[in-house]
């Protein structure tokens, strides 16, 4: 009886052992061995593998671990280390097989294996299994919150990459001309608004210098170094103003510097660049300041800084230029743009509201990605958008600049030269990530009687919003360039004390492309020349000056409120030249009958006359006259032509 009971007990123990073994197998896939329970024969090559690994001889180490695995196919430690070495050697498929084997043998062996698996599967574009393994790691009992946070960020990248790769953008980058790209590294391009001048960085013998090239007959000429700015040290990360007359750039370790790297500025005057000057402690900090981007109107500067008080890592800042040329204290763009990680290389498009930048802080393809964000109100930013795949990849994308019309992107990319250096590439920017298109006014101001260039002031503002005014001076050759974002109406005035003034109006609510900029030659008549001719009874030709920003209610002589700015400028001219006499003329198109048009033109001319009289101009110095439809300056068969014919102008009387 006792023996029978013992037999039953032994039988029950055997059954229990089998059950536990089956349970163990269901939990861990299959039984496994580790370094604590393998034979000395298996352990010996394993130890050798560890020694080779410590010595950095990964190939011999892999061979030793492989010997152990051959002797014991369930030796989990050998799979773990061999998989890690394959990963280090970027043999991702082999690494994945070994690490999957580790998870199969015991998923709780080392939870970090799940993180490594998720990472390499992301690199292999195996997004679904990467998401699965990263989720498992985040939910595991692994102690390091730092690595779990890193895994959570990677998980967001994998989810983004999965969607982006499934819906790729059209993208075909092509290297720029051999006049720009060489077997040396070239990067960080910066264009003038008209696209005819390019400044970029080239590295020769480890030294960064600026090179400049221009378009001649539609082709880039061979780039030349900017000798007045380049030094034996490094110069890089530049921005050039819309008209090409100002450059702001980064230089590091200079004696007069405030931090490790500072921003410097130089101007193009009389055919040469001035000596660069440090932008001072108002802009620069005691840390790293770099990667500037100047707005097209020259009033705001975006740049990257590591200064204290930011969101973390590198942040993007902005400062404003006052009328006296002093820059305001930089302001952090805040958490709507900057992240606790690296946010760098801002490029503010000429539309004044679309910002492109690099970041590691938003979901993306991995490492640095390119992003964009639009300014919805005054420095209130909308949602940050990843530029998408394949513009962004798992590598680090170079800083991006975008053409004035918004159709072309330019960035540095690994070239196809033997040394695999960076070249500058261009590509068509997909529609969804384009900024608003921008055109420009390029003018030359000359003396109406001699043809010599005039140094004059140019003012541009959105009609109805004089606070948006831009103010610039022409260069010594009388040239100027200002940008006009599509979608608004702009008023422009060019004047110089002692001369008549010029006004223009640009209605850009409808689309206009960069291939049709406004090219103007603007003659200003010198008042003292006219006065001298009058007193000497000399005949001198005087041209009428159209008041393009003097506007009336439809079919009425009632002045619109926005006309006051231009009429006040005419009043000022009359005040500055008290001997000047003018005739104010009104004109119409040919719509309607002749008598009505003549009366309307007379009343409109009289309205301007009355405005000036009320401001204090002597009636004896002015006369008004209406010409109706009798003096057209354009074809009355088109809307545009009729609009030009409906005008008010004045002429200096001899």
FIDRENDO-333651 format. One line per 5 residues: number of its first residue (from 1); for each residue x, y, z of C-alpha. Coordinates in steps of 0.05 Angstrom, whole numbers, plus 32768, in hexadecimal, padded with zeros to 4 digits. Layout:
NUM) X Y Z | ... .
***
This chain:
1) 8000 8000 8000 | 8038 802E 8013 | 805E 801D 7FD3 | 8020 802B 7FAA | 8018 806F 7FCA .
6) 8061 807F 7FBC | 8057 806A 7F74 | 801B 8098 7F6E | 8042 80D1 7F8D | 807C 80C7 7F5C .
11) 804A 80C4 7F23 | 8029 8104 7F39 | 806D 8127 7F3F | 807E 8111 7EF8 | 803C 812B 7EDE .
16) 8047 816D 7F03 | 808D 8173 7EE5 | 8071 8169 7E9F | 803C 819D 7EAB | 806F 81CF 7EC4 .
21) 809D 81C0 7E8A | 8064 81CC 7E59 | 8052 820C 7E7D | 809B 8222 7E7A | 809D 8213 7E30 .
26) 805E 8239 7E22 | 8079 8275 7E47 | 80BE 8276 7E28 | 80B3 8254 7DE5 | 80E6 821D 7DF3 .
31) 8119 820C 7E28 | 815A 8232 7E24 | 81A0 8232 7E40 | 81C8 826C 7E5C | 8210 8273 7E74 .
36) 81FE 8255 7EB8 | 81E9 8212 7E9D | 820F 8203 7E5D | 8248 81D3 7E59 | 8291 81E9 7E5C .
41) 8297 81D5 7E13 | 8261 8208 7E00 | 827A 823C 7E32 | 82C2 823E 7E19 | 82B5 825E 7DD4 .
46) 8281 828B 7DF5 | 82B7 82A7 7E23 | 82E4 82B1 7DE7 | 82AC 82D7 7DC5 | 82A8 8307 7E00 .
51) 82F3 8312 7DFE | 82F3 8321 7DB3 | 82B8 8350 7DBE | 82DE 8377 7DF4 | 8319 837C 7DC4 .
56) 82ED 8398 7D8D | 82F7 835D 7D5F | 82AE 8352 7D4E | 82B8 8320 7D16 | 82DE 82EF 7D42 .
61) 82AD 82FB 7D7A | 8273 82E9 7D4D | 8298 82AA 7D37 | 82A3 8294 7D7F | 825A 82A0 7D93 .
66) 8244 827A 7D55 | 826E 823E 7D6C | 824A 823E 7DAF | 8206 8242 7D8D | 8219 8208 7D60 .
71) 822A 81DF 7D9D | 81EC 81F6 7DC2 | 81B4 8211 7D95 | 818D 822C 7DD2 | 81C7 8253 7DF0 .
76) 81A3 8296 7DFB | 81DF 82BF 7E12 | 8205 82AF 7DD2 | 81CA 82C4 7DA7 | 81C4 8304 7DCE .
81) 820C 831A 7DC6 | 8212 8303 7D7E | 81D2 8329 7D6C | 81EE 8368 7D8D | 822E 8363 7D65 .
86) 8208 835A 7D24 | 81E1 8399 7D37 | 8221 83BF 7D42 | 823B 83A8 7CFE | 81F8 83BE 7CDE .
91) 81E9 8377 7CC9 | 81A1 8383 7CDD | 8182 8344 7CC1 | 81B3 8317 7CE6 | 81AA 8340 7D25 .
96) 815F 833A 7D21 | 8162 82EE 7D19 | 818D 82E7 7D58 | 8164 8316 7D82 | 8123 82F7 7D6D .
101) 8141 82B5 7D83 | 8150 82D4 7DC7 | 8107 82EA 7DCE | 80F0 82A5 7DB7 | 811B 8282 7DEB .
106) 8107 82B2 7E23 | 80E4 82F4 7E17 | 80F5 830B 7E5E | 8140 82FC 7E57 | 8153 8344 7E4B .
111) 8119 8374 7E3C | 8149 83A4 7E18 | 814C 8371 7DE0 | 8105 8387 7DCE | 811D 83CF 7DC7 .
116) 8158 83BA 7D9B | 812A 838F 7D70 | 80F9 83C9 7D68 | 8132 83F7 7D55 | 8151 83CA 7D20 .
121) 810D 83B8 7D04 | 80FF 8402 7CFC | 8141 8409 7CD6 | 812C 83CE 7CAA | 80E7 83EE 7C9C .
126) 80C6 83B4 7CC0 | 8097 83E5 7CE1 | 805F 83B8 7CFB | 808D 8389 7D22 | 80B6 83C4 7D39 .
131) 8078 83E3 7D57 | 8066 83A1 7D78 | 80AB 8398 7D98 | 80B0 83E0 7DAF | 806B 83DD 7DCF .
136) 8081 839E 7DF3 | 80C0 83C0 7E0C | 809A 83FE 7E25 | 806A 83D0 7E4A | 80A3 83A6 7E68 .
141) 80C0 83AA 7EAD | 8101 83C9 7E94 | 8118 83FA 7EC8 | 8137 8433 7E9F | 8104 846A 7E93 .
146) 8136 848D 7E66 | 8139 8452 7E35 | 80EE 8449 7E39 | 80E3 8492 7E27 | 8113 8488 7DED .
151) 80EC 844B 7DD7 | 80AB 8472 7DDB | 80C8 84A9 7DAE | 80E2 8474 7D7E | 809D 8454 7D7E .
156) 807F 8496 7D67 | 80B3 849A 7D2F | 80A4 8453 7D18 | 8059 8461 7D16 | 8066 84A0 7CEE .
161) 8098 847D 7CBF | 8066 8445 7CB1 | 8032 8477 7C99 | 8064 84A2 7C74 | 8083 8469 7C4D .
166) 803E 8450 7C39 | 802E 8495 7C1C | 8070 84B0 7BFF | 8078 84F5 7BE0 | 8091 8500 7B99 .
171) 80DB 850F 7BA3 | 8114 8510 7B71 | 814F 8539 7B8A | 8184 854B 7B57 | 81CA 8567 7B63 .
176) 81D5 85B0 7B51 | 8206 85C7 7B1C | 8250 85B4 7B1D | 825C 85FE 7B24 | 8244 85F3 7B6B .
181) 8250 85AA 7B7E | 8296 858D 7B7D | 82B9 8552 7B9D | 82BD 857C 7BDC | 8284 8582 7C0E .
186) 8251 85B9 7BFD | 8215 85CA 7C28 | 81E9 8600 7C47 | 81D2 8626 7C09 | 81B4 866C 7C0E .
191) 8192 8690 7BD3 | 8180 86D8 7BC4 | 8136 86E3 7BB6 | 813D 86E5 7B6B | 8161 86A2 7B6C .
196) 819C 86BE 7B45 | 81D0 86BC 7B7D | 81E4 8682 7BA9 | 8212 8681 7BE6 | 8226 863E 7C04 .
201) 825A 861D 7C30 | 8293 85F3 7C14 | 82C6 85CD 7C3D | 830F 85CC 7C27 | 8343 85A8 7C52 .
206) 8312 85A8 7C8C | 8304 85F3 7C88 | 82BF 860F 7C7A | 82BC 864B 7C4B | 8286 8670 7C25 .
211) 827F 866D 7BD9 | 8253 8696 7BAC | 8238 868C 7B66 | 8208 86B0 7B38 | 81DD 869E 7AFE .
216) 81F2 86B6 7ABA | 81C3 86A8 7A80 | 819E 8676 7AAC | 81DD 864F 7ABF | 8205 8650 7B00 .
221) 824C 8669 7AF7 | 8285 8648 7B1D | 8281 8659 7B67 | 82B7 8686 7B85 | 82CC 868F 7BCE .
226) 82B4 86CE 7BF1 | 82F8 86E8 7C03 | 82E3 8724 7C2C | 82BD 86F7 7C5D | 82E4 86B5 7C5D .
231) 831C 86AE 7C90 | 834D 8676 7CA3 | 8317 8661 7CD4 | 82D2 8643 7CC5 | 8297 866A 7CAA .
236) 8255 8645 7CA0 | 820A 8644 7CA8 | 81F9 8686 7C84 | 81BB 86AB 7C6E | 81BA 86E0 7C38 .
241) 8187 8718 7C33 | 8154 8718 7BFC | 817A 874C 7BD4 | 81BE 872C 7BE1 | 81D9 8769 7C06 .
246) 81DE 874B 7C4D | 81FB 8709 7C65 | 81F5 86EE 7CAC | 8220 86B1 7CBC | 823F 8686 7CF3 .
251) 8287 8689 7D0A | 82A4 8664 7D46 | 82DD 8670 7D76 | 82ED 86B7 7D61 | 8310 86E5 7D92 .
256) 82D7 8717 7D92 | 82A2 86E1 7D9A | 8273 86DB 7DD5 | 8266 8690 7DD2 | 8280 8652 7DB0 .
261) 8260 8668 7D6F | 8243 86AD 7D5F | 821B 86CE 7D27 | 823F 8702 7CFC | 8225 8733 7CC7 .
266) 8243 8754 7C89 | 8227 8781 7C52 | 8234 8786 7C08 | 8245 87CF 7BFA | 8268 87EE 7BBE .
271) 8274 87AA 7B9F | 8295 878A 7BDB | 8283 876A 7C1E | 8291 8792 7C5C | 82BB 8773 7C94 .
276) 828D 8745 7CBC | 8279 875D 7D01 | 825F 8735 7D3C | 8215 8741 7D46 | 8223 874E 7D8F .
281) 820A 8734 7DD2 | 81C4 874B 7DC3 | 81BF 8712 7D91 | 81F7 86E3 7DA4 | 81FC 86BE 7DE6 .
286) 8233 869C 7E0E | 821F 865A 7DEE | 8218 8641 7DA6 | 81F2 866E 7D74 | 81EE 865A 7D2B .
291) 81C4 864A 7CEE | 81A4 868E 7CDF | 816A 869B 7CB0 | 8156 86E2 7C9D | 810F 86F4 7C88 .
296) 8106 8710 7C42 | 80F6 8755 7C5E | 8135 8754 7C89 | 810E 8763 7CC8 | 8113 8720 7CED .
301) 814B 86EF 7CF8 | 8140 86A6 7D0B | 817A 867D 7D25 | 818D 8641 7D4F | 81AB 8646 7D95 .
306) 81BF 861B 7DD0 | 81B7 8654 7E01 | 8199 8649 7E45 | 814F 8650 7E52 | 8136 862B 7E14 .
311) 810A 85EF 7E0C | 8146 85C0 7E0E | 817C 85AB 7DDE | 8183 85DE 7DA5 | 814A 860E 7D99 .
316) 8134 863F 7D63 | 8132 8689 7D76 | 811C 86C9 7D54 | 8130 8712 7D5A | 8117 8751 7D39 .
321) 813E 8789 7D17 | 812A 87CF 7D2C | 812C 880C 7CFE | 8170 8821 7D1B | 818E 87DE 7D07 .
326) 8191 87C2 7D4E | 8177 877C 7D59 | 8147 876A 7D91 | 8155 8737 7DC6 | 8149 86F1 7DA9 .
331) 8109 86CE 7DBB | 8100 8682 7DBF | 80CA 866A 7D8E | 80AE 8641 7DC8 | 8090 85FC 7DCF .
336) 8063 8604 7D92 | 80A3 85FB 7D68 | 80DD 85E8 7D95 | 80E1 85A5 7DBA | 810C 858B 7DF3 .
341) 8139 856E 7DBE | 8160 858B 7D83 | 813C 85BF 7D58 | 816A 85DF 7D26 | 8178 85FE 7CE1 .
346) 813C 862C 7CD9 | 812B 8647 7C95 | 80F4 867C 7C92 | 80D7 8680 7C4C | 80CD 86C3 7C2A .
351) 8082 86BE 7C36 | 8094 86D2 7C7D | 806C 869B 7C9E | 8084 8656 7C89 | 80BD 863B 7CB3 .
356) 80E5 85FD 7CA0 | 8114 85DE 7CD3 | 8137 859E 7CEA | 8124 857A 7D29 | 812D 8539 7D50 .
361) 80F2 854A 7D7E | 80B6 853A 7D52 | 809E 84F7 7D36 | 80C4 84E9 7CF6 | 80EC 84B8 7CCE .
366) 8125 84BA 7D00 | 8161 84E5 7D15 | 8159 852C 7CFA | 811B 8536 7CCE | 8105 8574 7CA8 .
371) 80C5 8596 7CBF | 809B 85D3 7CAF | 806C 8600 7CD7 | 8043 863C 7CC2 | 8038 867D 7CE8 .
376) 7FED 8683 7CEE | 7FED 86C6 7D12 | 8025 86F3 7D29 | 8057 86C0 7D43 | 8020 868F 7D54 .
381) 8034 864E 7D34 | 8008 8617 7D19 | 8013 85CC 7D19 | 8059 85B3 7D09 | 805A 8585 7CCC .
386) 808E 8551 7CB8 | 80A2 855B 7C6F | 8097 8511 7C62 | 80B9 84D7 7C41 | 80E7 84D1 7C1A .
391) 80FD 8519 7C26 | 8109 8501 7C6D | 812D 84BF 7C78 | 814B 849A 7CB3 | 818A 84C3 7CAA .
396) 8198 850C 7CBB | 8179 853A 7C87 | 819F 857A 7C76 | 8183 85C0 7C81 | 814E 85D4 7C4D .
401) 8144 8615 7C27 | 8109 8623 7BF9 | 8105 864E 7BBA | 80DE 868F 7BBA | 80A4 8672 7B92 .
406) 80A1 8636 7BC1 | 80AA 8601 7B8C | 80F3 85EC 7B96 | 8118 85D2 7BD3 | 8163 85D1 7BDD .
411) 818C 85A9 7C10 | 81CD 8586 7C1B | 81CE 853C 7C0C | 8204 8507 7C06 | 8220 850D 7BC1 .
416) 8233 84D7 7B90 | 827D 84E9 7B8F | 82B1 84B5 7BA2 | 82B9 84D2 7BE7 | 826E 84D6 7BF3 .
421) 8272 851F 7C07 | 8235 854B 7C0C | 821B 8572 7BD0 | 81E3 85A3 7BC8 | 81A4 8585 7BAA .
426) 8164 85A3 7B90 | 811F 8585 7B89 | 80D8 8597 7B7A | 80B4 85A4 7BBB | 8073 857D 7BC1 .
431) 8034 85A8 7BC2 | 801E 8598 7C0A | 805E 85B3 7C28 | 8067 85F1 7BFE | 8066 8637 7C1C .
436) 803C 866F 7C00 | 805A 8687 7BBE | 8080 86C9 7BBD | 8095 86F7 7B86 | 80C1 8735 7B89 .
441) 80CA 877C 7B72 | 810E 878B 7B56 | 8119 87D5 7B47 | 814D 8807 7B32 | 8144 8850 7B45 .
446) 8163 8884 7B17 | 8165 88CF 7B0D | 812F 88DF 7AD9 | 815A 8912 7AB5 | 81A1 88F4 7AB9 .
451) 8194 88AA 7AC0 | 81C4 88A5 7AFB | 81B2 8876 7B34 | 8191 8894 7B72 | 8198 887E 7BBA .
456) 814F 887F 7BCE | 8122 8862 7C05 | 80F1 882B 7BF5 | 80B3 881D 7C1F | 8085 87E2 7C17 .
461) 8049 87CF 7C40 | 800A 87A6 7C3C | 7FD0 87D5 7C2C | 7FA6 87E0 7C69 | 7FDF 87CC 7C97 .
466) 8016 8800 7C9A | 8035 87DB 7CD6 | 804D 87A8 7CA4 | 8079 87DC 7C83 | 80BD 87C9 7C67 .
471) 80F1 87FF 7C60 | 8132 87F7 7C38 | 8163 8823 7C12 | 817A 8817 7BCB | 81C3 8805 7BC2 .
476) 81F5 8834 7BA2 | 81DE 881E 7B5E | 8196 8830 7B6D | 8180 87E7 7B72 | 814F 87C7 7BA3 .
481) 8129 8786 7BAB | 80ED 8778 7BD7 | 80C4 8738 7BDD | 8078 8735 7BD5 | 8054 86F7 7BF1 .
486) 8018 86E4 7BC6 | 7FD4 86F1 7BE4 | 7FD6 873B 7BF8 | 7FD7 8780 7BD9 | 8016 87AA 7BE3 .
491) 8025 87F4 7BDD | 806B 880B 7BCB | 8089 8850 7BCE | 80CE 8865 7BB6 | 80E6 88AB 7BC9 .
496) 8120 88D8 7BD7 | 811D 891F 7BF4 | 811F 8953 7BBC | 8101 8924 7B88 | 80BD 890E 7B71 .
501) 80A9 88CB 7B8C | 8092 888A 7B6D | 8059 885E 7B85 | 8040 881A 7B70 | 800B 87E8 7B84 .
506) 800F 879C 7B7F | 7FCE 8776 7B84 | 7FE4 872E 7B90 | 7FA5 870E 7BAA | 7FA8 86E3 7B6C .
511) 7FE1 86B4 7B5D | 8020 86CF 7B3D | 805F 86A6 7B33 | 80A9 86B5 7B3D | 80B6 86B4 7AF2 .
516) 808E 86F5 7AEE | 80AE 8724 7B22 | 80A4 876F 7B1E | 80E1 878F 7AFD | 80DF 87DB 7B01 .
521) 8109 8816 7AEB | 80F4 8851 7B15 | 8107 8898 7AFE | 8101 88CE 7B34 | 80FE 8917 7B1D .
526) 8129 8948 7B43 | 80FE 8983 7B5A | 8135 89B7 7B59 | 8145 89A4 7B11 | 80FC 89AF 7AFF .
531) 80FA 89F0 7B26 | 8139 8A0A 7B03 | 811E 89F8 7AC0 | 80DD 8A1C 7ACF | 8100 8A5C 7AE7 .
536) 812C 8A5C 7AAA | 80F1 8A4C 7A7D | 8115 8A0E 7A65 | 80EF 89D5 7A46 | 80F9 8996 7A6E .
541) 80CE 8958 7A68 | 80A8 8946 7AA6 | 8086 8903 7AAC | 8044 88FA 7AD0 | 8048 88D2 7B11 .
546) 800F 88A1 7B1B | 7FF3 889E 7B62 | 7FE7 8853 7B61 | 7FD1 8851 7BAA | 7F9E 8888 7BA4 .
551) 7F5C 8863 7BA0 | 7F12 8875 7B9C | 7ED0 8854 7BA8 | 7EB5 8833 7B69 | 7E99 8865 7B38 .
556) 7EA3 889C 7B6C | 7ED3 88D4 7B7E | 7ED3 88C1 7BC8 | 7F1A 88B1 7BDE | 7F26 886F 7C01 .
561) 7F46 8875 7C45 | 7F85 884F 7C2F | 7F94 8887 7BFD | 7FAB 88B5 7C36 | 7FF1 8897 7C3B .
566) 8002 88A8 7BF3 | 7FE0 88EC 7BF5 | 8006 88FD 7C33 | 8047 88EB 7C0F | 8033 891B 7BD6 .
571) 8024 8950 7C0B | 8069 8945 7C29 | 808A 894D 7BE5 | 8065 898F 7BDB | 807C 89A6 7C1F .
576) 80C5 8995 7C11 | 80C3 89BA 7BCE | 809A 89F9 7BDB | 80A4 8A14 7B95 | 8089 89D6 7B73 .
581) 8048 89DB 7B4D | 8020 899E 7B36 | 7FE5 898B 7B0C | 7FBA 8952 7B27 | 7F9A 892A 7AEE .
586) 7F60 88F8 7AF0 | 7F56 88C1 7ABC | 7F22 8889 7AB1 | 7F19 884C 7A85 | 7EE8 884D 7A4B .
591) 7EAF 8829 7A6E | 7E72 8857 7A6F | 7E64 8896 7A48 | 7E97 88CC 7A3B | 7E75 8903 7A63 .
596) 7E6F 88D9 7AA2 | 7EB7 88C3 7A9D | 7ED0 890A 7A94 | 7EA8 8922 7AD0 | 7EC0 88E8 7AFC .
601) 7F09 88F5 7AE9 | 7F01 8940 7AF9 | 7EE2 8931 7B3C | 7F18 88FF 7B4F | 7F50 8930 7B3E .
606) 7F2A 8965 7B66 | 7F26 8936 7BA2 | 7F72 892F 7BA4 | 7F79 897B 7B9B | 7F49 8987 7BD5 .
611) 7F6D 8955 7C02 | 7FAF 897B 7BF8 | 7F8E 89BF 7C02 | 7F70 89A6 7C43 | 7FB6 898F 7C59 .
616) 7FD0 89D6 7C4D | 7FEA 89D9 7C05 | 7FDE 8A1C 7BE3 | 7FA9 8A18 7BAD | 7FD5 8A41 7B7F .
621) 8008 8A08 7B7C | 7FD6 89D6 7B60 | 7FA3 89CC 7B2A | 7F76 8990 7B1C | 7F5D 8977 7ADA .
626) 7F35 893B 7AC1 | 7F43 8918 7A7F | 7F0E 88E2 7A81 | 7F1F 88A8 7A53 | 7F47 88D1 7A21 .
631) 7F8E 88BF 7A38 | 7F92 8874 7A42 | 7FD5 8854 7A53 | 7FBD 880C 7A48 | 7F8C 87E3 7A1F .
636) 7F44 87EE 7A35 | 7F30 87A9 7A1C | 7F4B 8785 7A5B | 7F3C 878C 7AA5 | 7F85 8798 7AB3 .
641) 7F8A 87CE 7A7E | 7F4B 87F2 7A96 | 7F66 87F0 7ADD | 7FA6 8813 7AC6 | 7F7E 8848 7AA1 .
646) 7F56 8859 7AE0 | 7F8B 8883 7B01 | 7F9B 88C4 7B24 | 7FDF 88E4 7B17 | 8005 8925 7B1F .
651) 8038 8949 7AF5 | 806A 897F 7B09 | 805B 89C0 7AE5 | 8095 89E7 7AC8 .
***
